[in-house]
């Protein structure tokens, strides 16, 4: 498999005449992050094969959903400790002794930075400039004649101490992860010519060398750097960040007209009679590399999200300073629009579908908006109809990336206040609050101030404020703003389906609502039926 940054492959063969290998491996690329893992189940353990498979799946799933606020080193330590504890306890519970044992080699590549860790003796190599060097550390005995005995394995003890390392990568570098079965058959000099041909060719060559009778399970993951990160290239550009910006200033042909936000880093500009918005990095980005990283990520996301949900954005190739350009939208915010009157029901339905479709589009990039609210929605008039656009590229983040209160408090789901990461469900909550406010001009749980620890009580139904809202739409919105996650929509498509199929919408009732409050007519029918049954029974007894 190849993308613009990596060429990746994995392959393995069982030893001798065995049909199933105790090794397990995987390699995946998500955006610019590449994760490669090789596990070699300990042959003397009764659950070695299960341990290798569980470890690979656990680590890959956790890296796919890891909080992006965590460093990769922290993620490696945390996830390795987690699977070690799981396997150790599984061994004690099932066998009364550690039997879920496996070695582990893992690399995570972020842009051009390589992060790695290993436990046991499965090696990791870096091939550069026609030379291959082992960059992992084998946890094996130092005693003569005992070099094959590993001193650490995942699941062996309650705690594990992985070997961690970091390196910078260059274009054409190749990273090889392998089980120790490969070392038993091929020396590094014999491996090197086969690396560019991928894992399958390498392992098959090893098998052919011993006449298809491998002495041990043999597995490899090969990762070749074939390109350079566009986002990293943007950051490395030698472009100054202006400290001062002023009205009528000309930058690359753009004339600055007026600042659009208080910090004066976003400007309305004009070029050849067309109006644009120019976004500059914060002044802090001059000295703060993390601040610059955030702006580069924002500009990169803005330029690649080419869909009608957002204003068009470009990063000019010929720039004298660091900024990016967006189309200027001639419209008012939804917040300003609903200050005059609530949104009509039909337009609220259109808004809900728009926000869900935009969110689903972002999810294709593993992104979420992070600050959905009426202030970040622009209302435009097109051919007599209202059209919505979602703005604020600066709030867009990777899903599960933050576990803080980033965003606007009144639109944050309750779990965001107790450290849970941003997700589809937290975005659905923000969409629900936005629709509630658009139809009622009220917040369901009141306006929440920054740093406040809110008490999420019982919100009033939408129709308490707006009688024109149909019952089915009220049910959709109330379910979206549920404070309990298990009573809220889980995914965008679930909420979008009910917005599109009113006849399929399940009635929504608060959790603590009595049967009488939910459906008094049904309760009366049940009581009437019981009463008739009792009277018939009494009559039968009297006649008897």
N, C-alpha and C positions, 0 to 999 in steps of 0.2 A: 504494500500500500504506500502511496506517495501523496503528500500534499506539498504546499509551497515551501515548507520548512524542513520536513523530515521524510525520509524513506524508511519505512519500518517493516519488519517481518519477524515471525516466530515459527519454530518448528521443533519437533521432538520425536525420538524413537525409543521404544522399549528395549531393554537389554536382551541379548540372546534370542530365545524363541518365545519370550513372554509376549502376551497380547496387549497388556495394559502397563503403562509407565506410571511410576510413583512420582514423577516430576509433574509440575504444572506451571504454565507460563501465560503471560498476556502482555500486550503492548497496545496502547491507545493514544490517539491525539485528540485533544479537546481544545479548540481554538489554538493558542500558541503553547499550550502545556502538553508535554509528552510524558507518559508514565509507562515504564517498562519493568516487569517483575518476573523473576524466575525463582521457583521453590522446588527443592529436592527433598521429598519425603524420606525420613530416616528409615532405611530398610529393616533395621532390627526392631523398630517400633510396630505395634499391632495396628496403629491407625495413621501411619506415615502418609499414605496416599490421600486420605481424607484431610489430613492437616495441610498438605501442600495446596490442595484445591481450595479449602476454606480460607487460607491465608491470602491467596491471590485475589479471590473474589471480594473478600472483606476490604483489602487495601484499595483495590480499584474502585469499589463503590464509594468508599469514604473519600478518596481523592476527587471523585466526581462531584461530591456534595460538600466538600470541606468549606468551612468559613474562610473566605478570602482575606479576612482580617488576620488570619494566622499566617505566620511565616511558613515556608516550606519545611524548614528544619523543625519547627514546633509540630507541624502536621506529621512529619515522619516519626518523631519521638512518640507522639500521642497515639497514633494509629498502630504502630508496632507494639507499644505497651498494651494496647487494647486487645489485639488478636493474641498476644502471648498469654494474657490473663484468661481469655476465653478458652484457649486450647489446653492450658494447664488444668483449669477447673474441669474441663470435659474429660480429661484423662483420669483425674482423681475420682470423679463421679462414676464413670463407666468401668474403670479397670482398677481403681484404688492405687494407681501409680501412673506417672506421666507416660502416655502412649501416643498422644497427638503431637508428634515431633516432626519438624521440617526445618531445613535451612532456608534462608531468605536472602535474595539480592534484589535491590530496587533502585531505580534511578528516576528522577523527576527533572525534566528539562524545561526551564522557563526562559523563553527567548534564547539567549546564548549562555545561560548559566546552568551548570549541571550540579544537581544535588543527588547524593547517593547514600545508601546505607546497606550494611550486610550483617547477617548473623549466621555463623557457620562457615562452610568452606566453598560455597558456590561463588566463583570469581567474577569480577567485573573488570573489563579491559577498556582502555582508550587507545584507538589507533589514529596516529597523526604523523604526517611526513614520513610515511613508509616504515613506521616503527610502532609496535604494539607494547603497551605497558600495563601491568596489573595495577589498578588503583583501589582495590578493596583490600581487606585484611582478613586472612583466614584464621578463624578461631579453632585451632587444633592443638593437640598436646605437643609440648616441647621435648618430651622424653624420646630418646632414641628408639626407633622401632615402633613408636606409637603415633607417628605423624598422621596416620589416617583417622585417629580418634578425635572427634570434634568436642570442644569444651563448651560450646554454646549452641543452642537450637531454640527455635520458637516452640514454646510449650514445655520446655525442659524443667524450668523453675518458675517460681512465682514472679520473679522480676528478670528482665532481660536488659543487657547493656550493648546495644548495637554499635557497630563502628560507623560513624557518619563522616562524610567528606563533601567538599565542594570544589568545582573547577570551572574555569571559563572554557567555552567551546568556540571553535572556529569552523568556517565553512569547509566541508569535505572531511571533518572529523567523523569517526565511526565509534560508537559505543557498543560493546559486546557484553551481554550477560549470559552466563552459561552454568549448567550444572557441572559438578566435578567430573562427570563421565566424559566430557569432552577432553579434559586435560589428560585423562588416562590413555587416550588414543592419539591425540595430536599435540605436538609442541607448538608454541606461539608462532614460530617461523613457518610452520605448515598451515596454520590457520589464516595468516595474513592474506594470501592470494585469493581466498574464497570469501572474504568479508563483503566485498562490493556485490557479490552475486546473491547475497541474502542468506537467511538462516537455513532454508531448506537445502540449498546446494551445499552449505557447510556441513550440516549434519549428515547428509547422504554421503558426502565424501569421507567423513569419519567412519561411517558404517562400511563403506566399500574397502577402506584400508584394512579392516579386520574381517573381511569376507562376510559381511552382514551378520556378525556375531559379536555385537557390542558387549563388553564386560559389565557395563552399568547403563542404566537409563541415561540418555543423553539429550539435552535440550538447550536451545539457544534463542536469544532475542537480539536482533541486530537493529540499531538505530543509526542512520547516516544523516548528517547535516547537509542538506542539498540547497538550502536557500538562507536568506537572512530575514529576520523579523521586520515587517514593515513598520510596526509600532516602535521597535527598537531603533530603526533607522531614523524615524521622525525625531526621536529624543536626541540622537547623536548629532543632528544638524546644528551647525554653529550659527545660531540666530539669536540676536539680542532681544531681551524683554524690556520694552519701554517702561521707564519709571513714571513719566508724566505724559498725559495725553490731553489735548486741548481742542476746543472748537476751531474749525477751519483748518486743522492740521491735515496735510496730505501724506498718505502712506501708500506707496505703490499704486498711485492713481485714485485711491479712495479718499474722498473728502469727509472728514468727521463732522457730523452735524450736531449731535447732542448725545450725552450719555443716557442709557436706558435703565441703568440700575445705580444705586447709590454709591457703590464703590468705584464707579467710573472706569470699569474694565470691559464693559459691553456698550458698544456705540452704534447709533444709527449713522450710516454713511451713504455717500452717493458716488456713483461712478458712471460716467457717460449717460446721465439722466435716469439711471436706475438706482433704486434704494436697496441697501443691504444692511445686514447686522454684522459687525466685526466683534469677535470675542478674543480678548487678550488674556494671558495668564495673570494670576494675582502677582503683585509685586514680590510677595514672599517666595515665589518660585525662582527668583534670582539666586537666592542663597539656599533654599530648601529643596533638596532633590526629590523628596517624597511629594511635595507640592507640585513640582514639575511633572513627575510621573502621573499624577492625577489629571493634570491638564492635557498631557499627551494622550492619555487614555480617552478623555472626553472628546478631543479633536478626532481621534481615530474612530471612535464609535460614531460620532456625528457624520463623518465622511462615508462610512460604509453602510449605514442604515438607510438604504435607498428605497424608501417606501412612502406612500402618500400620507401616512400617519403623522409624519414629522416634516418640519421645514427642510428644504433642500440645503445641504451643507457641503462645502468643499474646502480642501486645504490647498491653496494656490502653490503651484510648483516653484514659481519665481517670487520669493518673498524676501524682503529686506529685514523683517522682524518676525517674531513668533506670534501668530494669531491664526484663526480660521474664520471663514465667511459663511453666513447663513442667508437664505432668502428672507426678506422683510415681509411680514404678514400684516396686511391692512385689516385689522380687526380688533375686537375687545376681548378681554379675558372672560371666561365663563363666570368668574366671581363678580365682575362688574355687571354682566348681563343679568344675573339672577338677583342682584341687589335691587333692580327695578321691579321684576316680577319673577315668580318661579317658572321653571322650564315647563312648557306644555308636555303632557304625557307622551305623545308620539315622538317628540324630540328627545325626551329622556330615554326612551327605548333605543332610539338611534344612537344616542350618546353611550349607553351601556354597551351596545354591540361594538361601537367604535373602540372603546377602551379595552374590551376583551380581545378584539382582533389585533389591536396594536400590541397588547401584552403577549399574545400568542406569537406574533412576529418576532418580538424581542427574545422570546424563549428559544427560538431557533438558533440564536447566538449565545445561549446560556446566560441571557441578560434579563434584568427586570428594571422597570423605570425607577422605582425607589421613592418617588414623591408625587404620586398621582393626587391631584387636588384641583379645584376650579381655577386657582391662580395659574396653573400650568397648562390650561386648556384654552386655546384661542378659538373664538367663534367668528367664522367668515361668512359672508353672504355670496353665494354662487348661484346664478340663474334663479333667483327667488327662493333658494333653499339655504338653510344653515348647514355649514360644513365645519367640522371640528379638526383641530390640529393639536398634537401633544408637543410641548416644548420643555426645555431645561435638560439638555444633554448631560449637564454636569452631575445630575442625580443618578444617571443610569449606572448600574453596577452589575457584577456577575451574581447570579442567583446563589443563595446561601453564603454570600460573601461578607455580610456584615451582621453582627449580633449586637448592635448598639441601637440607640434611639435616633439614628440618622433619619432625617425626613421631617415631616410636620406633625407634631404630637397628636392633633385632633383626628388624624387619618391613620394613625398607627394601630395595628392590631394589638390586643392585650398581651399576647405572647412576646411582642417586641419590647415590652417594658420589663421583662424578666430574663432577657438575654438570649431569646431564641432567634435564629437567623432569618433573614428576609427570604420569602418563598412565594410560590403561587398563591397559597392561602392568605398570606399577609397582604399581597397585592389585591386579591379579591376583596378583602376587608376595605381597603382604601377606595376601590371602585364603588363598593356599596355605600360608604359614607358620602362619596361625591354625588351619587345619585340621590341619596336621602336629602342632602343639602340642596341639590338643584331643584328638587320638587317641593321642599318645605321651607327653605331658608333657615333651617335649624341643624345643629349637630345632634346625632342620635344619643351620644353620651355627654353632651355639653362640650364647650370649648376647653381644650386641655392646654395648659401653659407649659413652656419648656421646663424641664427638671421637676415637673409635678408627677407624683405617683397617683394616677387616677383610680377612682373606684368605679368600675364598670357596672352600673346598676341595670335597671330594666328600662330600655328605651321605649318611648311612646311609638305606637304604630304610625306608619307614614300617613295613613288616612285621618289620623287625629288632627293633622295640620292641613291636609289637602284632600278634600272629599272626592275630587275628580279622579284620583288614582284608583285603578281597578284592583280588586282583591288579589288577583294573581300576581300583579307587578309588586304589590306590597309584600307578598310572600317571598318573591325573589330577592328583594332588597333586604328584608329582615333576616333572611337566611344568610345573605352575604356578610352582614354585619354582626353575625352571632359571635358572642365573646368566647364561646367554647368551640374549639377547632373541630371536634367531632360532629358538631351540628351545623358547620359551615360547609359551603362548597369546597371540594378538594382541589379541583382543577378548573381552568378557564372554560374548557369545552362543556363542562357540566352546567355552568351558569349560562353560557351562551345558548345551549340547547333549550333551556327553559325560557329564556328571553324570546327565542324564536318560535317556541311551541307553547303558547299560553294555556292551551287545553290540557297539557301534560303536567302543569305545575302542581306540585303537592302543596296543600294548604300548610302554612307555617303557624305553629303555636309555640309560645314561650314554654320553656322546660317545666316550670312549676304551675302551669295553667291547669285548673280542675276540668273534669269532664263537662260539668255544667257550663263553664266559661267557653270551652272549646266548641261544644255542640249541644245546646240546650234541647233542641227538638229531638235529637237522637236519644238524649237522656230520658226525656218524657216518654218516648216510645218504649224504651227498655222498661221503665217503671210501670207503664201501662200494661205491657205484656206480662210482667211478673205479677201484677195485681190480678189480671184476668186468670192466670194460672192458679194463684192461691184461692181465688173465689170458686173456681171449678173444682179444686181439690176439696174445699169445704163442703160444696154442694154434694159431691160424691160421697163424702163421709156421712153427711146428714141422711142422704137417701139410703145409704147402706145400713 
